[in-house]
């Protein structure tokens, strides 16, 4: 059966794209207000110079804020594009 939308009581979806600026890369973190009250499932993709660079990024959620931060190898860089989707309430 083909996928036909949200199932199992999943809540509203918020999504967007954010491009990292110089202040973000020096701070090592980006906080994205998703507009949701809580995030149950975050999906994040970081693209650098046309290639996916997400594997080591640190992703966390608090309330409706999605945070993407430097990992042990990956560090935010000006021009990185963060594509995100959050499912919550």
N, C-alpha and C positions, 0 to 999 in steps of 0.2 A: 504494500500500500504506500503510495507516495506521501511525503511529508505535507501536511496541510495546515501548518500554523502552530501556534503555541498549544501545548498540551499539559496535563498534570497540574493545572492551576497556576502556571507561570504568569507573572504580573506584567506590568507595562515595560516597554522597551524604550531606551534612550540611546542615541548614538551620535557620533560626530568624528571630526578630524581636528587635530591640533598640531601645529608646526612649532617645534622647539625654537626658542629665541635665546640670545646670548645670556640673559639673566638666569634662564632655566638651567643651562649647561653648567654654569658656575655654581649654582645651588645644588645641582645633582638630583633635583626632584621637580615634578610637575603635578599639581593638584588640579583635577578637572571636576567642576561641579556639574553633575549629570542632570540635575533637575529632579532626580528621584529622592524619596525619603530614605530608602535603604536599597542597597545593591545585594542581590542574592547571587547573581552570576555575572562576573565581568569577563569580557573577551577583548584582548588588546593585541594589536599588531604594530610593531615599530618598523618603519622603513627608512633605510639610510642609503642614499645614492642608488635608489632603485632596487635594493636588496633587503630582504627581511632580516632584521637585527634583534628580534624579540627574545631570543632564547635565554639570555641572562638578565633581562630587565626585571627589576623588583616591582611587582604589582600588588597593591593592597587597596582595601575599601574601608571607609568609615562613614556610616550614614549614607548619604548620597554622593560622597566625594570619592572619586577614583584617583589613586596616586600611582604614578609611574616614576621610578627612581633608578639610580645607578645600581647595577648589580656588582658581582665580584670582578667581572671582566668588562661588561658593557657599561659605558658612561654616556649620558645624554650629550648630544652634540647639536649645535645650531643647525637647523635645517632638517633634522630628523622629523619624520611625519608619524604621528601617533594616531592610528585608526582605532576607535574604541566603540564597544557596544556594551550596554549594561541592562540587565534584566532585574527588576526589583519591584518596589512598591512606591 
